[in-house]
Amino acid sequence: MRPSVPVSVLVRTCAASCMAVAAVNAGEASSDKQMAIEVSKAGPDYAVQGDYLGESGGKPLAAQVIALGGGSFRAVFEPGGFPGEGWDGATRVEVEGKTAGEKTPFGESGYHGTISGDAFSGTTAAGTAFTLKKVLRVSPTALAKPPAGALVLFDGSNTDAWKDAKIETLDGEKVLNYGAETRKNFTSYQLHVEFREPFKPFGRGQDRGNSGIYIHHTYEIQVLDSYGLKPENNDIGSLYTVVTPLVNACYPPLSWQTYDIDWQGPTFDAAGAKTKNAMVTVKLNGLLVLDHTEVKSGTGANKKKPETPQGGPLWLQDHHNPVYFRNIWLVGKP
């Protein structure tokens, strides 16, 4: 029996053979070893890491396999499916693994098993067999077309809307560099932006694909490779350091991910005093992570400016990590 798959998310099998192998540059700093910004150069560890979905005892089971560098991995087992897509929200089992030859075994007791090619098979702590296959999840809003009246900020053709912007080519696609800032200021809007985290297996915490969607240079929606982690208030999907996301909807690194942000800026009276706080609703990869969240003050850690009725630019934070962007557009609101 196939496990049920939410209709809001497209899931397709992804054979490990599609991943090319590249050498590790041992001369780089430790956190940059094995780092890759293109799938075609990501190496053998990238072929192992990622999403696995199947069943155990007739019930859906998911595993998120996190690359930790040098052939080491952590598998996070989630009964019911991925977070926000069937997971029971409570049971979470972590097991360490290490590649040996053509296979990657995990654990010796409790949950344990082996990844071989695109298959992950083994036994749960209760002794029930599981069989999982590697899948590639695709956001339901990936490559979403801008609606009528939208302002297209980046479609791969030019950087006219931006300062400090440069177009690069990754895996044959035109993308926007991190650090770009819009020439125009905006106050309230609905924003669509797509981004891709680098594969950085030796990175840890805030060193693993760190960037941010900065609104008005005052408020930050965090961008980070938080794949497989318990969500915290400085992880992907958070209102940085202030509000923890409702669910960790992060995809594996080098996947294209989407933010759909509904931003209502603060209001001010004629004397310039704030009369109403900003409000934000955020969907990450189609899943609600911030729900009509009140924003009482600035949240950004870099270039933070005071709240003003004039709003400000959109800034794709340069946090010294190669995070890239595509398909950016917004629809203004009153």
C-alpha positions as CSV (number, residue, x, y, z in Angstrom):
1,M,0.0,0.0,0.0
2,R,1.4,3.4,-0.9
3,P,1.4,6.0,1.8
4,S,-1.0,8.9,1.2
5,V,0.6,12.1,-0.1
6,P,-0.9,15.6,0.6
7,V,-2.3,17.0,-2.6
8,S,-0.8,20.4,-1.8
9,V,2.7,19.0,-2.4
10,L,4.1,17.4,-5.5
11,V,6.2,14.4,-4.6
12,R,8.2,12.5,-7.2
13,T,10.8,9.8,-6.9
14,C,14.3,10.8,-7.3
15,A,16.9,8.2,-8.2
16,A,20.3,8.6,-6.6
17,S,21.9,8.1,-9.9
18,C,20.8,11.7,-10.9
19,M,23.4,13.1,-8.4
20,A,26.9,13.6,-9.8
21,V,30.0,13.0,-7.7
22,A,32.6,15.7,-7.1
23,A,35.8,15.8,-5.1
24,V,36.0,17.5,-1.7
25,N,38.3,20.5,-1.6
26,A,40.2,19.7,1.6
27,G,42.0,23.0,1.6
28,E,39.0,25.0,2.5
29,A,37.9,26.0,6.1
30,S,36.2,23.2,7.9
31,S,32.7,24.6,7.6
32,D,33.2,25.0,3.8
33,K,34.4,21.4,3.1
34,Q,32.1,19.7,0.7
35,M,30.1,22.9,0.2
36,A,28.3,23.1,-3.2
37,I,26.0,25.6,-4.8
38,E,25.1,23.3,-7.7
39,V,23.5,19.9,-7.6
40,S,25.9,18.7,-10.4
41,K,28.9,19.4,-8.1
42,A,27.4,18.3,-4.7
43,G,29.2,14.9,-4.3
44,P,28.3,11.5,-2.9
45,D,27.0,12.8,0.5
46,Y,24.4,14.8,-1.3
47,A,23.1,11.7,-3.0
48,V,22.4,10.1,0.4
49,Q,20.9,13.1,2.3
50,G,17.3,14.1,1.7
51,D,13.7,13.0,2.1
52,Y,12.6,9.4,2.3
53,L,9.0,8.3,2.3
54,G,7.3,4.9,2.6
55,E,5.6,2.8,5.2
56,S,6.0,0.6,8.3
57,G,3.4,-1.9,9.3
58,G,0.9,-0.4,6.8
59,K,1.3,3.1,8.1
60,P,3.1,6.1,6.5
61,L,6.7,6.8,7.7
62,A,9.1,9.5,6.7
63,A,12.8,10.0,7.3
64,Q,14.8,13.2,6.8
65,V,18.4,12.4,6.4
66,I,20.8,15.3,7.3
67,A,24.3,15.3,5.9
68,L,26.9,16.2,8.6
69,G,30.0,16.0,6.5
70,G,32.6,13.4,5.7
71,G,30.1,10.6,5.1
72,S,28.3,11.1,8.4
73,F,24.5,11.5,8.6
74,R,21.6,11.9,11.0
75,A,18.3,10.2,10.1
76,V,15.2,11.8,11.7
77,F,12.2,9.3,11.6
78,E,8.7,10.9,11.6
79,P,5.7,8.6,11.8
80,G,2.8,9.7,9.6
81,G,4.9,11.7,7.1
82,F,6.9,14.9,6.9
83,P,6.3,17.8,9.3
84,G,3.0,19.5,8.3
85,E,2.3,16.7,5.9
86,G,1.1,13.9,8.1
87,W,3.6,13.7,10.9
88,D,2.0,13.1,14.3
89,G,3.9,16.1,15.7
90,A,5.2,14.2,18.7
91,T,7.2,11.1,17.8
92,R,10.7,12.0,16.6
93,V,13.5,9.5,16.5
94,E,17.1,10.5,15.6
95,V,19.7,7.9,14.5
96,E,23.3,8.4,13.4
97,G,24.8,6.8,10.3
98,K,28.0,6.6,8.4
99,T,28.7,5.6,4.8
100,A,30.7,2.4,4.3
101,G,31.4,1.6,0.7
102,E,28.2,1.6,-1.4
103,K,25.8,1.7,1.6
104,T,25.0,3.9,4.6
105,P,24.0,2.0,7.7
106,F,22.2,3.7,10.6
107,G,22.1,2.5,14.2
108,E,22.4,-1.1,15.6
109,S,19.3,-1.2,17.9
110,G,16.0,0.6,18.2
111,Y,15.3,2.3,14.8
112,H,18.0,1.0,12.5
113,G,18.5,0.4,8.8
114,T,20.6,1.0,5.7
115,I,20.4,3.3,2.7
116,S,21.4,1.7,-0.6
117,G,20.9,3.8,-3.7
118,D,17.5,5.5,-3.3
119,A,16.1,2.9,-0.9
120,F,16.1,3.1,2.9
121,S,15.1,-0.1,4.6
122,G,15.3,-1.4,8.2
123,T,13.3,-2.0,11.4
124,T,11.6,0.3,14.0
125,A,12.2,0.1,17.7
126,A,9.1,-2.2,17.9
127,G,10.7,-4.6,15.4
128,T,8.4,-3.6,12.5
129,A,10.1,-3.5,9.1
130,F,10.1,-0.3,7.1
131,T,10.8,0.4,3.4
132,L,11.3,4.0,2.3
133,K,12.2,5.5,-1.1
134,K,14.0,8.8,-1.7
135,V,11.6,11.5,-3.0
136,L,12.0,15.1,-4.2
137,R,9.4,17.4,-2.7
138,V,8.4,20.5,-4.8
139,S,6.7,23.5,-3.3
140,P,3.1,24.0,-4.6
141,T,4.0,27.6,-5.2
142,A,7.3,27.0,-7.0
143,L,7.5,29.1,-10.2
144,A,4.2,30.7,-9.4
145,K,3.2,33.2,-12.0
146,P,2.7,36.8,-10.8
147,P,-1.0,37.9,-10.9
148,A,-2.3,40.8,-12.8
149,G,-1.0,44.0,-11.3
150,A,2.0,42.5,-9.6
151,L,5.4,44.2,-9.7
152,V,7.9,41.7,-11.1
153,L,11.2,42.2,-9.2
154,F,13.2,39.4,-10.7
155,D,12.4,36.9,-13.5
156,G,16.0,36.1,-14.6
157,S,16.1,38.6,-17.4
158,N,17.6,41.7,-15.6
159,T,18.4,43.4,-12.3
160,D,16.7,46.7,-13.1
161,A,14.7,46.7,-9.8
162,W,17.8,46.1,-7.6
163,K,20.9,47.7,-6.2
164,D,24.1,45.6,-5.5
165,A,22.6,42.9,-7.7
166,K,24.2,40.3,-10.0
167,I,22.8,37.5,-12.1
168,E,24.6,34.2,-11.8
169,T,23.9,30.8,-13.5
170,L,23.4,27.8,-11.3
171,D,22.6,24.4,-12.8
172,G,21.8,26.2,-16.1
173,E,19.3,28.7,-14.5
174,K,19.6,32.5,-14.1
175,V,19.4,33.4,-10.4
176,L,19.9,36.5,-8.3
177,N,22.8,36.9,-5.8
178,Y,22.4,37.4,-2.1
179,G,22.9,41.0,-0.9
180,A,20.6,42.6,-3.5
181,E,18.3,45.5,-2.4
182,T,15.3,47.0,-4.2
183,R,15.6,50.5,-5.5
184,K,12.1,51.3,-4.5
185,N,10.6,51.4,-1.0
186,F,7.4,49.5,-0.1
187,T,5.1,49.6,2.9
188,S,2.5,46.7,2.8
189,Y,2.3,43.9,0.2
190,Q,2.0,40.3,-0.7
191,L,5.5,38.9,-1.6
192,H,6.5,35.8,-3.4
193,V,10.2,34.9,-3.4
194,E,12.1,31.6,-4.1
195,F,15.5,30.7,-2.7
196,R,18.0,27.9,-2.6
197,E,20.3,27.0,0.3
198,P,23.8,25.8,-0.4
199,F,24.8,22.2,0.5
200,K,27.1,22.9,3.4
201,P,27.3,19.6,5.5
202,F,30.1,20.7,7.8
203,G,28.2,23.9,8.7
204,R,26.4,24.1,12.0
205,G,23.6,26.3,13.3
206,Q,23.7,29.8,11.9
207,D,26.6,29.0,9.7
208,R,24.5,26.7,7.5
209,G,23.1,28.8,4.6
210,N,22.3,31.9,6.6
211,S,20.4,34.8,4.9
212,G,17.1,36.6,5.5
213,I,14.2,38.4,3.8
214,Y,14.5,41.9,5.2
215,I,11.4,44.0,5.2
216,H,12.0,47.8,5.4
217,H,15.5,46.9,6.7
218,T,13.7,46.6,10.0
219,Y,12.1,43.1,10.2
220,E,13.6,39.8,9.2
221,I,12.0,36.5,8.1
222,Q,14.9,34.1,8.6
223,V,16.4,32.1,5.7
224,L,18.6,29.2,6.9
225,D,19.2,25.5,6.2
226,S,17.2,24.2,9.2
227,Y,16.4,20.9,7.4
228,G,15.3,18.2,9.8
229,L,15.7,20.2,13.0
230,K,13.3,21.0,15.8
231,P,12.1,24.6,15.0
232,E,13.5,27.5,17.0
233,N,13.0,31.2,16.9
234,N,16.2,31.7,14.8
235,D,15.5,28.9,12.3
236,I,13.9,29.1,8.8
237,G,10.3,30.4,8.9
238,S,10.9,32.4,12.1
239,L,10.3,36.1,12.7
240,Y,14.0,36.2,13.6
241,T,14.7,35.7,17.3
242,V,11.1,36.7,18.2
243,V,8.6,34.0,16.9
244,T,9.2,30.3,16.4
245,P,7.6,28.9,13.2
246,L,4.5,26.7,13.7
247,V,6.2,23.9,11.8
248,N,9.6,23.2,10.2
249,A,8.7,23.2,6.6
250,C,12.3,23.3,5.4
251,Y,13.4,21.2,2.3
252,P,16.9,19.7,1.9
253,P,19.7,22.1,0.8
254,L,19.9,22.8,-3.0
255,S,16.1,22.4,-3.3
256,W,14.2,25.5,-4.5
257,Q,12.0,26.7,-1.7
258,T,9.3,29.3,-1.6
259,Y,8.2,32.1,0.8
260,D,4.7,33.6,0.4
261,I,4.6,36.6,2.8
262,D,1.6,38.7,3.5
263,W,3.0,41.9,5.1
264,Q,0.9,44.7,6.6
265,G,3.1,47.5,7.8
266,P,2.6,49.5,11.0
267,T,0.3,52.5,11.0
268,F,1.1,56.0,12.4
269,D,-0.8,59.1,13.3
270,A,-0.2,62.6,11.9
271,A,2.4,63.2,14.6
272,G,4.4,60.1,13.6
273,A,3.4,58.0,16.7
274,K,2.7,54.4,15.9
275,T,-0.9,53.5,16.4
276,K,-0.9,49.9,15.2
277,N,1.8,47.2,15.0
278,A,2.7,45.4,11.8
279,M,1.2,42.0,11.0
280,V,2.7,39.2,9.0
281,T,1.5,35.8,7.7
282,V,4.1,33.5,6.1
283,K,3.9,30.3,4.2
284,L,7.1,28.3,3.6
285,N,6.8,25.8,0.8
286,G,3.0,26.1,1.0
287,L,2.8,25.4,4.7
288,L,1.7,28.0,7.2
289,V,4.6,28.9,9.5
290,L,3.5,32.3,10.9
291,D,-0.2,33.0,11.2
292,H,-1.3,36.7,11.5
293,T,1.6,37.3,13.8
294,E,1.8,40.7,15.4
295,V,5.2,42.4,15.0
296,K,5.7,44.8,17.9
297,S,9.1,46.1,16.9
298,G,12.1,45.7,14.6
299,T,13.5,42.2,14.5
300,G,16.5,42.2,12.2
301,A,20.0,41.8,13.4
302,N,21.7,43.6,10.5
303,K,21.0,47.1,9.1
304,K,18.1,47.4,11.5
305,K,16.3,50.7,11.1
306,P,13.5,52.3,13.1
307,E,9.9,51.7,12.2
308,T,8.6,54.4,9.9
309,P,5.4,55.1,8.0
310,Q,7.5,55.4,4.8
311,G,8.4,51.7,4.8
312,G,11.6,50.7,3.1
313,P,13.3,48.4,0.6
314,L,13.3,44.6,0.3
315,W,16.8,43.3,1.1
316,L,18.1,39.8,0.5
317,Q,20.6,39.6,3.3
318,D,24.2,39.0,2.7
319,H,25.3,36.9,5.6
320,H,28.4,35.5,3.9
321,N,26.6,32.4,2.7
322,P,25.8,31.6,-0.9
323,V,22.0,31.7,-0.9
324,Y,20.4,32.4,-4.2
325,F,17.0,33.7,-5.3
326,R,14.6,33.5,-8.3
327,N,11.0,34.4,-9.3
328,I,10.4,37.4,-7.0
329,W,7.3,39.5,-7.3
330,L,5.0,41.5,-5.0
331,V,1.5,42.9,-5.0
332,G,1.0,46.1,-3.1
333,K,-1.6,46.6,-0.4
334,P,-3.2,49.7,1.0
